[in-house]
Amino acid sequence: MILFDKKRCLFHLQGKGFSYVFQVIREGYLAHLYWGKKVKEYRESSPLLFVNRGGFAPNPDPSDRTFSLDNIPLEYPAYGNGDFRHPAYQIQLENGSTVTDLRYHSYRIHKGKSKLKYLPATYVEHEHEAETLEIVLIDKVIGLWVTLSYTLFEKYNAMTRSVQFHNKGKENLKILRALSSSVDFRDDQFDLLTLYGSHTNERNISRHPLAMEMQVIESRRGASSLQHDPFFALLRKGTDETRGESYGLSFVYSGNFQAQVEVDQYHTTRASIGINSFDFSWLLTPKEIFQTPEVVMVYSDQGIDGMSQTYHHLYRERLCRGLYRDRIRPILINNWEATYFKFNEKKIEELADEASSLGIELFVLDDGWFGRRDNAKSSLGDWVVDKRKLPHGLNRLAKRIEGKGMAFGLWFEPEMVSPDSQLYRKHPDWCLHVPNRPRTVARNQLVLDLSRQDVCEYLIEALSNVLSSALIRYVKWDMNRHMTEIGSALLPPERQRETAHRYMLGLYYVLEVITSKYPKILFESCSSGGGRYDPGMLYYMPQVWASDNTDAISRLKIQFGTSIIYPPITMGAHVSTVPNHQVGRITPLETRGYVAMSGNFGYELDLTKLSKKEKEMVKKQVAFYKEIRPLIQFGTFHRILSPFEGNETAWIFVSPDQDEFICFHYRVLAVPAQPIRILKLVGLNPDYLYKDVNTGKVFGGDELMNVGITLPIEKGDFLSHMWRFKKYN
């Protein structure tokens, strides 16, 4: 997969459907040449590299006006010696200067993919699944060795990149900027696609043309955030779901990030992503190594859907790990919107009785079971059962729920501490804080300092005590505020700006220990919903609570946008009561069910308050989802109609062998004088005949995709329809 032309010192990385090419030029500069559709060979006649740009382009060689670092595409650019575009890295020396000069030294190609120390990343199970190239660059003046790592997968149309900094010199270096990937394109004929949002309104789709400026998305919040996903894509003009070129960059990290696209005066484009350089630095002492997180780069010449398919399959199969990676996920009931903090043992068992009778498989006890947690003002950090609410403890409750034929799950928010808690009173220095400044609270809580080993070990012990005390099969791991006063009592002044990244390393350490210690527990990540829905968390927890907004109509956009990168099996999606608690909307139970069935299905309401008719409908929904969930969770998902572009949404799940599919269609508002609407399906085998499970009618796959299905004309808002087909022999 990785070819090296020794004569030209050219590296040609050939992925499943793409080529990525760069070359060592002049006195060791690394020039980027091409990223796009796969070519057999990159020949001498490929695009011109050197151009005379005139007097404002500095020339390392005064005798050659055609060569300037400001004009050529570079693989890992610096700033200060001729390239005025934004750099991929920046190092400060002891003398205060920030000029560095990395030159090519050597390369190594090897089978497989090495683990990133202390960081989540994609992986392989056998070395033949991937091939890795390591390029070593050296700044001889300061003894800095930088290794650029590239991995290509045999099965997946993706490439990963990361960078390692090794100080082999004699003086301290300070890393001010260390992005994981930078790509220079020869033109600017792209649209920029990003995912933005807020609490209860996550992962909206933004798409707009590139402009002659710097365009940046980032998080400075200490988490990947609700506001921006650590991902962006460049789309060639005219690219849609199934046609055109897409270039995706997704960052496997859960903390502060920056992703930026710059168009310069020559209409060339530089795109990069990595740890946010704002409020970041890292003291790199002699012999010390710093490793950047991984970027997953995907090229598709089959539109946005082609890019999504690569991310879906790679993240589901070689990012998610553990017992539940390949196992169907249970249907759950969560008590949060049913009771909030006001519950006792009797109420929980009543809910569990109803859930059991309806066929639900997992009961999750949410916030309020520990300390003296009657509201959000106290007890975070005190992970001890509140005997006022649960006088017989978790063990008996778990056994009682197991006796009803369900597994038992529990909510935690381990990374936080309440000022009103035993933990805070005992260890007030264990939270993030800076001297002589107030400690800003959010949701009446502070953030524990996970850059400290003692805090990490406390969490491991406290959580282990609870998880070992009862038969707990599921954990919802929440994180409900972002970081302020980002400082650590244990770090010296010159390392204070390392705190946010050291926090992430501490979190990953805790997650690795806990998930390895309890491999049979299904862990679900949450951060006020989707505030930390990123590839880094998926490495430890194979599903995420996609949003605190459980309104079915709001969820159309949330789940549609999420699917640009993340597979449906990672999305927690629940049916809740009406009027909805977040937006007050009243939607049919059928529509709420069909939306929630398009992810990991569950309920979040008081089942004891449902009517007999509603309970019967819930029972049927549960039974139906059990039939279709292998298709939903392990099938191929395609988007058909976008809620961001009109009044309707549609998507389809197709089995891997294309023998079966299920399609959902949703209409938000009723339309007067409704026109006849045709829905053309996608992803089917055109040569197959398919039988409608409900009507018995038979259609050709080509017919369903090219002619389509006529949508019913009905009155009413928030309506939905479902079609289920199986191959007809």
C-alpha positions in Angstrom: 0.0 0.0 0.0 3.0 2.3 0.6 5.3 2.8 -2.3 8.7 4.6 -2.2 10.4 5.9 -5.3 14.0 6.1 -4.2 15.2 8.0 -7.3 12.7 10.8 -6.8 12.5 10.4 -3.0 8.7 10.2 -3.5 6.2 8.5 -1.2 3.0 7.2 -2.8 0.4 6.0 -0.3 -2.2 3.9 -2.1 -5.4 3.4 0.0 -8.4 1.3 -1.0 -9.7 4.1 -3.2 -7.3 7.0 -2.9 -3.8 8.1 -3.4 -1.8 10.4 -1.1 1.6 11.6 -2.4 4.4 13.7 -1.0 8.1 14.1 -1.9 11.3 15.2 -0.4 12.6 18.2 -2.4 15.7 20.4 -2.4 17.6 20.2 0.9 15.1 18.0 2.7 11.8 19.9 2.6 8.7 17.7 2.5 6.3 18.8 -0.2 2.7 17.6 -0.5 1.7 16.7 -4.0 -1.7 15.0 -4.1 -4.6 13.6 -2.2 -7.5 12.3 -4.2 -8.8 9.4 -6.3 -6.5 6.5 -6.6 -3.9 6.6 -9.4 -1.6 3.7 -10.4 1.5 5.9 -10.6 2.3 9.5 -9.9 4.5 10.5 -12.8 7.0 13.3 -13.6 4.3 15.1 -15.7 2.1 15.7 -12.6 1.3 19.4 -11.7 4.1 22.0 -11.5 5.5 22.5 -8.0 7.6 25.6 -8.3 6.3 29.0 -9.5 7.9 32.4 -9.5 5.6 34.6 -7.4 7.7 37.8 -7.3 9.3 39.9 -4.7 7.1 39.2 -1.7 7.9 35.4 -1.8 11.1 34.9 0.3 13.7 32.6 -1.2 15.9 30.3 0.8 18.2 30.2 -2.2 18.6 33.7 -3.5 19.7 32.4 -6.9 16.3 30.6 -7.5 13.3 32.9 -7.5 11.0 30.0 -8.2 11.5 28.3 -4.8 9.8 29.8 -1.8 8.3 28.0 1.2 5.3 30.4 0.9 4.4 29.1 -2.5 4.7 25.3 -2.3 2.4 22.8 -0.7 4.1 21.5 2.5 3.4 18.3 4.4 4.1 19.6 7.9 4.7 23.4 7.7 6.5 25.7 10.1 6.4 29.5 10.5 9.2 32.0 10.6 11.4 31.1 7.7 9.4 31.9 4.6 6.0 30.4 4.8 3.4 33.0 6.0 0.5 30.6 6.2 -0.6 29.1 9.5 1.9 26.4 10.7 1.3 22.9 11.8 3.6 23.3 14.8 5.6 25.9 16.7 8.4 25.4 19.2 9.9 28.0 21.6 13.6 27.7 22.4 15.2 28.8 25.7 16.4 32.0 24.0 12.8 32.9 23.4 12.9 32.4 19.6 10.3 30.3 17.8 12.0 29.6 14.4 12.6 26.0 13.6 13.7 24.1 10.5 12.7 20.5 10.2 14.3 18.6 7.3 13.8 15.0 6.1 16.1 12.4 7.7 14.7 8.9 7.1 11.7 6.7 6.7 10.4 3.3 7.9 7.6 1.2 6.5 6.1 -1.6 8.5 3.1 -3.8 8.7 0.3 -3.2 11.2 -0.4 -0.1 13.3 1.3 0.8 16.6 -0.7 1.9 19.6 -0.5 5.5 20.6 0.8 5.7 24.2 -1.9 7.0 26.6 -4.2 8.0 23.8 -7.3 6.4 22.1 -6.9 5.6 18.4 -8.1 3.2 15.7 -6.5 -0.2 15.8 -5.9 -3.4 13.9 -6.4 -7.0 15.2 -3.9 -8.5 12.7 -0.8 -6.8 11.3 -1.9 -7.6 7.7 -4.9 -5.3 8.1 -2.8 -2.1 7.7 0.6 -0.7 6.7 2.3 2.3 8.4 4.8 4.8 7.2 7.0 6.8 9.6 8.8 9.9 8.3 11.5 11.3 10.6 12.3 15.0 10.3 15.1 16.7 12.2 16.0 20.2 13.3 19.8 19.7 13.8 20.4 23.0 15.5 18.2 22.1 18.5 18.1 18.3 18.3 14.4 18.1 17.7 13.3 14.8 16.1 9.7 14.8 14.7 8.1 11.6 13.4 5.1 11.8 11.1 3.0 8.6 11.2 0.7 7.5 8.4 -1.4 4.3 8.5 -3.4 2.9 5.6 -6.0 0.2 6.1 -6.5 -2.7 3.7 -10.3 -2.9 4.3 -11.2 0.8 5.0 -10.9 3.7 2.6 -9.1 5.8 5.3 -5.8 7.0 6.5 -4.7 8.1 9.9 -2.0 10.6 10.8 -0.3 11.6 14.1 3.0 13.2 15.1 5.6 12.5 17.8 8.0 15.1 19.1 11.3 13.9 20.6 13.7 16.2 22.2 17.2 14.8 21.6 18.9 18.1 22.3 20.4 19.5 25.4 18.1 22.4 26.2 14.4 22.5 27.1 11.9 23.1 24.3 8.4 24.4 24.7 5.8 23.2 22.3 3.4 26.0 21.6 1.5 24.3 18.8 1.3 20.6 17.7 -1.4 19.8 15.2 -1.8 16.3 14.0 -2.5 16.8 10.4 -2.0 19.5 7.7 -2.9 19.2 4.1 -2.2 21.8 1.3 -4.5 21.8 -1.7 -3.6 23.5 -5.0 -6.9 25.4 -5.3 -9.9 26.6 -3.2 -12.9 25.2 -5.1 -14.5 23.7 -2.0 -17.4 24.0 0.4 -16.6 23.6 4.1 -18.9 21.3 6.0 -18.9 21.4 9.8 -21.2 20.2 12.6 -22.2 22.9 15.1 -24.7 23.1 17.9 -25.6 23.8 21.6 -27.1 22.0 24.5 -30.3 20.2 23.2 -29.4 21.2 19.6 -26.3 19.2 18.7 -24.6 18.6 15.4 -26.4 20.8 13.0 -24.9 20.8 9.5 -23.2 23.9 8.2 -22.0 24.1 4.6 -20.7 27.2 2.9 -18.0 28.1 0.3 -14.4 28.8 1.2 -13.5 32.4 1.2 -10.2 34.3 1.0 -9.7 34.1 4.8 -9.0 31.8 7.7 -12.1 29.8 8.8 -11.8 28.1 12.2 -13.9 25.8 14.3 -12.6 25.0 17.8 -13.3 24.2 21.4 -11.7 26.1 24.3 -14.0 24.4 26.8 -11.9 21.5 28.0 -14.1 19.1 26.0 -14.8 18.4 22.4 -18.0 20.3 23.1 -21.6 20.7 22.2 -20.7 23.7 20.0 -18.5 22.0 17.4 -17.6 18.5 16.6 -13.9 17.8 16.1 -14.4 17.2 12.4 -14.7 19.0 9.1 -14.9 18.1 5.5 -14.0 19.8 2.3 -16.5 19.2 -0.5 -15.8 19.8 -4.2 -18.4 22.1 -5.7 -21.6 20.3 -6.6 -20.9 17.4 -4.2 -24.1 15.9 -2.8 -24.9 12.7 -0.9 -23.9 10.3 -3.6 -21.8 12.2 -6.1 -18.7 14.3 -6.0 -15.5 14.4 -3.9 -15.4 14.7 -0.1 -12.3 15.1 2.1 -13.0 14.4 5.8 -10.7 15.0 8.8 -11.9 13.6 12.2 -9.9 14.1 15.4 -9.7 11.2 17.8 -9.6 13.4 20.9 -12.1 14.6 23.6 -10.6 17.9 24.7 -9.7 21.3 23.3 -9.2 21.2 19.5 -8.9 23.5 16.6 -9.6 22.8 12.9 -8.9 25.5 10.4 -8.9 26.1 6.7 -7.0 29.0 5.2 -7.2 30.2 1.6 -4.2 32.4 0.6 -3.7 35.1 -2.0 -2.9 32.5 -4.6 -6.2 30.6 -4.0 -4.5 27.6 -2.5 -6.0 25.9 0.6 -4.4 24.7 3.8 -6.5 22.5 6.1 -5.3 21.3 9.5 -6.6 19.9 12.8 -5.2 19.1 16.2 -5.0 20.1 19.8 -6.0 23.7 20.3 -2.9 25.9 20.6 -4.9 28.5 22.6 -3.9 28.3 26.3 -1.7 25.3 25.5 2.0 24.7 25.8 4.1 21.7 26.7 7.6 21.7 28.2 9.6 19.2 26.4 12.7 18.5 28.4 15.7 16.6 27.0 14.9 13.0 26.1 11.2 13.6 26.6 8.6 12.6 24.0 5.2 14.3 23.2 2.6 12.4 21.2 -0.2 14.1 19.4 -3.7 12.5 19.1 -4.7 10.8 15.8 -6.6 12.3 12.9 -8.7 10.0 10.7 -8.7 11.2 7.1 -11.2 9.9 4.6 -11.5 10.6 0.8 -14.6 9.7 -1.1 -15.5 10.2 -4.8 -19.0 9.0 -4.1 -20.3 12.0 -2.2 -20.9 12.7 1.5 -22.5 9.2 1.9 -19.3 7.6 0.6 -17.3 9.4 3.3 -19.9 8.6 6.0 -19.8 4.9 5.1 -16.0 4.7 5.7 -16.3 6.5 9.0 -19.2 4.3 10.1 -17.5 1.0 9.3 -14.1 2.0 10.6 -15.4 3.5 13.8 -17.8 0.7 14.5 -15.3 -2.1 13.8 -11.8 -0.6 14.6 -12.3 2.2 17.0 -15.0 0.9 19.3 -13.8 -2.0 21.4 -14.9 -4.7 23.9 -17.6 -7.1 24.4 -20.4 -4.9 23.0 -18.6 -3.9 19.8 -20.2 -6.8 17.9 -23.1 -7.5 20.2 -26.6 -6.2 19.9 -27.5 -3.5 22.4 -30.3 -3.9 24.9 -33.6 -1.9 25.0 -33.5 0.2 28.1 -35.7 2.4 30.3 -34.1 5.3 32.1 -36.0 6.8 35.1 -34.6 10.4 34.6 -37.6 12.1 32.9 -40.0 9.9 34.9 -38.8 10.9 38.3 -35.8 13.3 38.2 -34.4 13.3 41.7 -37.7 12.4 43.4 -37.8 8.7 43.7 -37.5 5.9 46.3 -37.0 2.2 46.1 -40.7 1.5 45.8 -41.1 3.9 42.8 -38.1 2.4 41.0 -39.5 -1.1 41.4 -42.9 0.0 40.1 -41.2 1.4 37.0 -39.2 -1.8 36.7 -42.4 -4.0 36.9 -44.0 -2.0 34.1 -40.8 -2.2 32.0 -40.5 -5.9 32.5 -44.1 -6.5 31.4 -43.5 -4.6 28.2 -40.4 -6.6 27.2 -37.7 -3.9 28.1 -34.3 -5.5 28.8 -32.4 -3.0 30.9 -33.4 -0.6 33.7 -31.1 2.4 34.3 -31.2 4.3 37.6 -30.1 7.9 36.8 -28.9 10.8 38.9 -29.9 11.0 42.6 -29.0 7.6 44.1 -25.9 8.6 46.1 -24.8 10.9 48.9 -27.7 13.3 49.8 -28.5 14.1 46.2 -32.0 15.5 46.3 -31.2 18.1 43.7 -28.2 19.2 41.6 -26.6 21.2 44.5 -24.7 18.5 46.4 -23.0 15.1 46.7 -21.0 14.7 43.4 -17.9 12.9 44.4 -19.6 11.0 47.3 -20.2 7.7 45.5 -22.0 6.1 48.4 -25.7 4.9 48.2 -28.3 7.1 49.8 -30.0 4.8 52.2 -32.9 7.2 52.6 -34.0 6.4 49.0 -32.6 2.9 48.7 -32.6 1.5 52.3 -31.6 -2.0 51.1 -28.7 -0.7 48.9 -27.9 -1.3 45.2 -27.2 -5.0 45.5 -30.8 -6.0 46.5 -32.3 -3.5 44.0 -30.1 -5.0 41.2 -31.2 -8.5 42.2 -34.8 -7.6 42.2 -34.5 -6.1 38.8 -32.6 -9.1 37.5 -35.4 -11.2 38.9 -37.8 -9.3 36.7 -35.8 -10.4 33.6 -33.9 -7.2 33.2 -30.3 -6.0 33.6 -29.5 -3.2 36.0 -27.6 0.0 35.0 -26.4 3.1 36.9 -25.6 6.7 36.2 -22.4 8.4 37.3 -20.8 11.8 36.9 -17.3 10.9 38.1 -15.3 13.9 36.8 -17.1 16.4 38.9 -17.3 17.4 42.6 -20.0 19.4 44.4 -18.7 22.1 46.8 -21.4 20.7 49.1 -19.8 17.2 49.4 -17.7 15.2 51.8 -15.0 14.9 49.1 -14.7 18.6 48.5 -14.6 19.4 52.2 -11.8 16.8 52.6 -9.8 17.8 49.4 -10.7 21.3 48.3 -7.5 21.4 46.2 -8.6 18.4 44.1 -10.6 20.6 41.7 -9.2 22.7 38.8 -8.4 26.1 40.2 -5.9 28.9 40.2 -4.5 30.8 43.2 -6.3 33.8 44.5 -9.2 33.5 42.1 -12.9 32.5 42.7 -13.9 29.0 41.6 -16.6 29.4 39.0 -19.4 26.9 39.5 -21.7 25.5 36.8 -24.7 23.3 37.6 -23.4 23.8 41.2 -20.3 21.8 40.6 -16.6 22.0 40.0 -14.3 19.9 37.8 -11.9 17.4 39.4 -8.3 17.8 38.5 -7.6 14.6 36.5 -4.1 15.8 35.7 -3.4 14.6 39.2 -2.6 10.9 39.7 -4.1 10.9 43.2 -7.4 12.1 42.0 -7.4 9.5 39.2 -6.7 6.7 41.7 -9.5 8.0 44.0 -11.9 7.8 41.2 -10.9 4.3 40.2 -11.2 3.1 43.8 -14.6 4.9 44.4 -16.1 3.6 41.2 -14.8 0.1 41.6 -16.3 -0.1 45.1 -19.8 0.7 43.6 -19.4 -1.5 40.5 -18.2 -4.4 42.6 -21.1 -4.1 45.1 -23.9 -5.2 42.8 -24.6 -6.8 39.5 -24.3 -3.7 37.3 -24.5 -4.4 33.5 -24.5 -0.8 32.2 -23.0 2.6 33.2 -24.0 6.0 31.9 -20.9 8.2 32.3 -22.0 11.8 32.4 -20.0 15.1 32.3 -22.2 18.2 32.8 -20.0 21.2 32.7 -17.0 22.7 30.9 -13.7 23.8 32.4 -12.9 27.2 34.0 -9.9 28.2 36.0 -7.9 25.6 34.2 -5.0 25.1 36.6 -3.5 22.4 38.8 -2.2 22.7 42.3 0.6 20.1 41.6 2.0 21.5 38.3 4.8 24.1 38.4 4.2 27.5 36.7 6.0 26.6 33.5 3.6 23.6 33.1 0.3 25.2 34.0 -0.8 25.4 30.3 -0.4 21.6 30.1 -3.3 21.1 32.5 -6.1 20.7 30.0 -4.3 18.1 28.0 -3.0 16.3 31.1 -6.6 16.2 32.2 -7.5 14.3 29.1 -4.6 11.9 29.6 -5.8 11.3 33.1 -9.4 10.7 32.0 -8.2 8.3 29.3 -6.2 6.5 32.0 -9.2 6.2 34.3 -11.4 5.0 31.5 -8.9 2.4 30.3 -8.6 1.0 33.9 -12.3 0.9 34.6 -13.5 -0.5 31.2 -10.8 -3.1 31.3 -11.6 -4.1 34.9 -15.3 -4.4 34.1 -15.4 -5.7 30.5 -19.0 -7.1 30.8 -20.4 -3.6 31.5 -21.9 -1.7 28.6 -20.6 1.9 29.0 -22.4 4.8 27.5 -20.8 8.3 27.3 -22.8 11.4 28.0 -22.1 15.1 28.4 -25.3 17.0 28.9 -26.3 14.8 26.0 -23.9 15.1 23.0 -21.3 17.5 24.5 -18.5 15.0 24.2 -19.6 12.8 21.3 -16.3 12.3 19.7 -14.1 9.4 18.5 -11.9 9.6 21.6 -14.8 8.6 23.9 -16.0 5.9 21.5 -12.7 4.1 22.0 -13.8 3.5 25.6 -17.6 3.6 25.4 -19.3 2.2 22.3 -22.3 4.4 22.5 -23.2 7.9 23.4 -26.4 9.7 24.6 -26.8 11.8 21.5 -28.7 14.7 23.2 -30.7 15.6 26.3 -33.3 16.7 23.8 -35.7 13.8 23.5 -38.2 15.5 21.2 -38.6 13.4 18.1 -38.8 16.3 15.7 -35.6 17.9 17.1 -34.0 14.5 17.0 -34.4 14.3 13.2 -31.7 17.0 12.8 -29.6 15.8 15.7 -29.4 12.2 14.5 -29.1 13.1 10.8 -26.2 15.4 11.5 -24.6 12.9 13.8 -24.7 10.3 11.1 -22.3 12.3 8.9 -19.5 10.7 11.0 -20.9 8.4 13.6 -22.8 5.1 13.0 -26.3 4.7 14.4 -25.2 1.9 16.7 -23.4 4.6 18.7 -26.4 6.8 19.1 -28.6 6.5 22.3 -32.2 7.5 21.3 -35.2 7.3 23.6 -39.0 7.7 23.4 -40.1 10.3 26.0 -43.4 11.7 27.2 -45.5 14.5 25.6 -45.7 17.4 25.9 -41.9 17.0 25.5 -39.9 18.2 28.5 -37.4 20.2 26.4 -39.5 21.9 23.8 -43.2 21.2 24.8 -44.1 19.6 21.5 -46.8 16.9 21.3 -45.9 14.2 18.7 -47.5 10.8 18.0 -46.1 7.8 19.9 -45.6 6.1 16.5 -43.3 8.9 15.3 -41.4 9.0 18.6 -40.9 5.3 18.3 -39.7 5.4 14.7 -37.2 8.2 15.4 -35.8 6.4 18.5 -35.6 3.1 16.7 -33.1 4.6 14.3 -30.4 4.3 17.0 -30.0 2.4 20.3 -33.6 2.2 21.4 -35.0 3.0 24.8 -37.6 4.9 26.8 -37.3 7.8 29.2 -40.8 8.4 30.7 -43.0 7.2 33.5 -44.5 3.9 32.2 -46.9 3.7 35.1 -48.7 6.8 33.7 -49.3 5.5 30.2 -52.8 4.5 29.1 -53.6 0.8 28.4 -53.6 1.6 24.7 -50.2 3.3 24.9 -48.7 0.4 26.9 -49.9 -2.0 24.2 -48.2 0.2 21.6 -45.0 0.3 23.6 -45.0 -3.4 23.9 -45.4 -3.7 20.1 -42.6 -1.2 19.6 -40.3 -3.2 21.8 -41.1 -6.5 20.1 -40.6 -4.9 16.7 -37.3 -3.3 17.5 -36.0 -6.7 18.8 -36.8 -8.0 15.3 -35.1 -5.2 13.4 -32.2 -4.2 15.7 -29.5 -6.4 14.0 -30.4 -4.4 10.8 -30.4 -1.1 12.6 -27.2 -1.6 14.6 -25.1 -3.5 12.1 -26.6 -2.6 8.7 -25.6 0.1 6.3 -27.2 3.5 7.0 -28.0 5.9 4.1 -29.5 9.4 4.3 -32.2 10.1 1.7 -34.0 13.4 2.6 -32.4 16.0 4.9 -34.4 17.8 7.6 -32.0 20.8 7.1 -33.3 21.2 3.6 -37.1 20.8 3.8 -40.2 19.6 5.6 -39.3 15.9 5.3 -36.7 13.5 6.5 -36.0 10.0 5.2 -33.3 7.4 5.9 -32.8 3.7 5.2 -31.0 0.8 6.9 -29.8 -2.0 4.5 -28.5 -5.4 5.6 -24.8 -6.1 4.7 -25.9 -8.7 2.1 -28.7 -6.3 0.8 -31.2 -9.0 1.5 -33.3 -6.8 3.8 -34.0 -3.1 4.5 -36.1 -0.8 6.5 -36.9 2.7 5.5 -38.3 5.5 7.7 -40.0 8.7 6.4 -41.0 11.7 8.5 -43.0 14.8 7.7 -42.9 17.6 10.1 -45.9 19.9 9.2 -49.0 19.2 7.2 -49.1 20.8 3.8 -52.3 22.1 2.1 -53.1 20.8 -1.4 -50.4 18.1 -1.0 -48.6 17.2 -4.2 -47.9 13.6 -5.0 -44.5 12.8 -3.5 -42.1 10.1 -4.6 -39.4 8.7 -2.4 -36.5 7.1 -4.2 -34.6 4.6 -2.1 -30.9 4.0 -2.1 -28.3 1.3 -1.3 -30.3 -1.7 -2.7 -29.3 -4.4 -5.1 -30.8 -3.4 -8.4 -31.0 -7.1 -9.5 -33.0 -8.3 -6.4 -36.7 -8.5 -6.0 -38.0 -7.2 -2.7 -41.2 -8.1 -0.9 -43.0 -5.6 1.3 -43.4 -7.4 4.6 -46.7 -5.6 5.4 -48.5 -5.6 2.1 -46.9 -8.6 0.3 -46.2 -6.5 -2.8 -43.1 -7.3 -4.8 -40.8 -4.6 -6.3 -37.4 -4.7 -8.1 -34.5 -3.1 -6.4 -33.9 -1.0 -9.5 -37.6 0.0 -9.4 -37.4 1.1 -5.8 -34.3 3.2 -6.4 -35.2 4.7 -9.8 -39.0 4.8 -9.8 -39.5 5.0 -6.0 -42.3 4.7 -3.5 -45.4 6.9 -3.6 -45.8 8.6 -0.2 -49.2 8.5 1.4 -51.3 11.7 1.4 -52.4 12.2 5.0 -53.5 15.1 7.2 -51.7 16.0 10.4 -48.4 17.2 11.7 -45.4 15.1 12.8 -46.4 12.0 10.8 -44.1 9.1 10.0 -44.1 6.0 7.9 -42.0 2.8 7.8 -41.4 0.3 5.1 -39.8 -3.1 5.7 -38.7 -5.2 2.7 -37.1 -8.6 2.4 -35.5 -10.3 -0.6 -38.1 -12.2 -2.6 -36.9 -15.5 -4.2 
